[in-house]
Amino acid sequence: MSLKLHVIICSTRPTRVGPSVAKWFAEYAKNHGTGFDVNLVDLAEVDLPLFNEPNHPVQRNYQFDYTKRWSEIVESGDAFVFVTPEYNYNPPPSFYNALTYLSKEWNYKTCGFVGYGGASGGVRAIQSAKTLVTTLKMMPMTECVMVPMVATMIDDDKNFKSNELIEKSADAMLIELKKWAAAIKPIRG
Ligand SMILES: Cc1cc2nc3c(=O)[nH]c(=O)nc-3n(C[C@H](O)[C@H](O)[C@H](O)COP(=O)(O)O)c2cc1C
């Protein structure tokens, strides 16, 4: 059975460019030889309020339907690619919020990052995000995709236009993600 890869759109603001970048990456991953079963997840649609579950997520004793729905989505994934902008050298608050809602659903799964922003290409946001994902026992890939000056790479129809460097980075990340996702699966309880 194919390993399931959730590509997660992390930005949620109305004028965001996240969906353009994420749709490109999801299509790229679908056509890649790694054979992941690719699914696009939009945190704006998941629509979680600021974390308000009364119990620690490790108990999985969720009170709210939105948390139960989110738990099912994350539980079904073997690997994740977070498509994240850089806000103040970090991922957006929606990223921290969505990850905080759950615990065991993330454990022993792999993740990669497609970062975008201004000159940095989101690399500082990616490095900051790794502190949280490793606390949730996820294995982040060293390889990542960085997209500097993202606004210049989106056309009038909101399609993201990649280039050779970005595609090479995506190849390297997907190959690693597949290796780790297959290797880590047996240790999940
Ligand atoms: C609150 C805020 C903070 C930002 N901080 C950074 C930053 O630290 N580094 C950077 O490269 N770009 C920064 N930017 C630019 C964003 O990365 C860029 O606008 C990107 O399109 C945001 O993603 P989104 O459109 O999907 O929300 C910031 C943008 C916002 C709105």
The ligand as an SDF file (V2000), in Angstrom:
LIG
                    3D

 31 33  0  0  0  0  0  0  0  0999 V2000
    3.4860   39.2130    9.5190 C   0  0  0  0  0  0  0  0  0  0  0  0
    4.4970   38.9660    8.4170 C   0  0  0  0  0  0  0  0  0  0  0  0
    5.8130   38.7750    8.7400 C   0  0  0  0  0  0  0  0  0  0  0  0
    6.7470   38.5080    7.7250 C   0  0  0  0  0  0  0  0  0  0  0  0
    8.0370   38.2390    8.0720 N   0  0  0  0  0  0  0  0  0  0  0  0
    8.8950   37.8000    7.1120 C   0  0  0  0  0  0  0  0  0  0  0  0
   10.2050   37.3390    7.4820 C   0  0  0  0  0  0  0  0  0  0  0  0
   10.5920   37.3140    8.6280 O   0  0  0  0  0  0  0  0  0  0  0  0
   11.0220   36.9070    6.4930 N   0  0  0  0  0  0  0  0  0  0  0  0
   10.6240   36.8780    5.1610 C   0  0  0  0  0  0  0  0  0  0  0  0
   11.3990   36.4430    4.3100 O   0  0  0  0  0  0  0  0  0  0  0  0
    9.3920   37.3140    4.7970 N   0  0  0  0  0  0  0  0  0  0  0  0
    8.5230   37.7530    5.7380 C   0  0  0  0  0  0  0  0  0  0  0  0
    7.2560   38.1490    5.3900 N   0  0  0  0  0  0  0  0  0  0  0  0
    6.8790   38.0700    3.9760 C   0  0  0  0  0  0  0  0  0  0  0  0
    6.1000   36.7670    3.7290 C   0  0  0  0  0  0  0  0  0  0  0  0
    6.9090   35.6470    3.8120 O   0  0  0  0  0  0  0  0  0  0  0  0
    5.3950   36.8300    2.3820 C   0  0  0  0  0  0  0  0  0  0  0  0
    4.5060   37.9340    2.4230 O   0  0  0  0  0  0  0  0  0  0  0  0
    4.6120   35.5750    2.0610 C   0  0  0  0  0  0  0  0  0  0  0  0
    3.8700   35.7700    0.8840 O   0  0  0  0  0  0  0  0  0  0  0  0
    3.6380   35.2160    3.1810 C   0  0  0  0  0  0  0  0  0  0  0  0
    2.9700   34.0170    2.9250 O   0  0  0  0  0  0  0  0  0  0  0  0
    1.3900   33.9750    2.6590 P   0  0  0  0  0  0  0  0  0  0  0  0
    1.1410   34.9610    1.5360 O   0  0  0  0  0  0  0  0  0  0  0  0
    1.0970   32.5740    2.2510 O   0  0  0  0  0  0  0  0  0  0  0  0
    0.7330   34.4000    3.9350 O   0  0  0  0  0  0  0  0  0  0  0  0
    6.3230   38.4620    6.3690 C   0  0  0  0  0  0  0  0  0  0  0  0
    4.9680   38.6850    6.0610 C   0  0  0  0  0  0  0  0  0  0  0  0
    4.0670   38.9180    7.0730 C   0  0  0  0  0  0  0  0  0  0  0  0
    2.6060   39.1080    6.7010 C   0  0  0  0  0  0  0  0  0  0  0  0
  1  2  1  0
  2  3  1  0
  2 30  2  0
  3  4  2  0
  4  5  1  0
  4 28  1  0
  5  6  2  0
  6  7  1  0
  6 13  1  0
  7  8  2  0
  7  9  1  0
  9 10  1  0
 10 11  2  0
 10 12  1  0
 12 13  2  0
 13 14  1  0
 14 15  1  0
 14 28  1  0
 15 16  1  0
 16 17  1  0
 16 18  1  0
 18 19  1  0
 18 20  1  0
 20 21  1  0
 20 22  1  0
 22 23  1  0
 23 24  1  0
 24 25  2  0
 24 26  1  0
 24 27  1  0
 28 29  2  0
 29 30  1  0
 30 31  1  0
M  END
$$$$
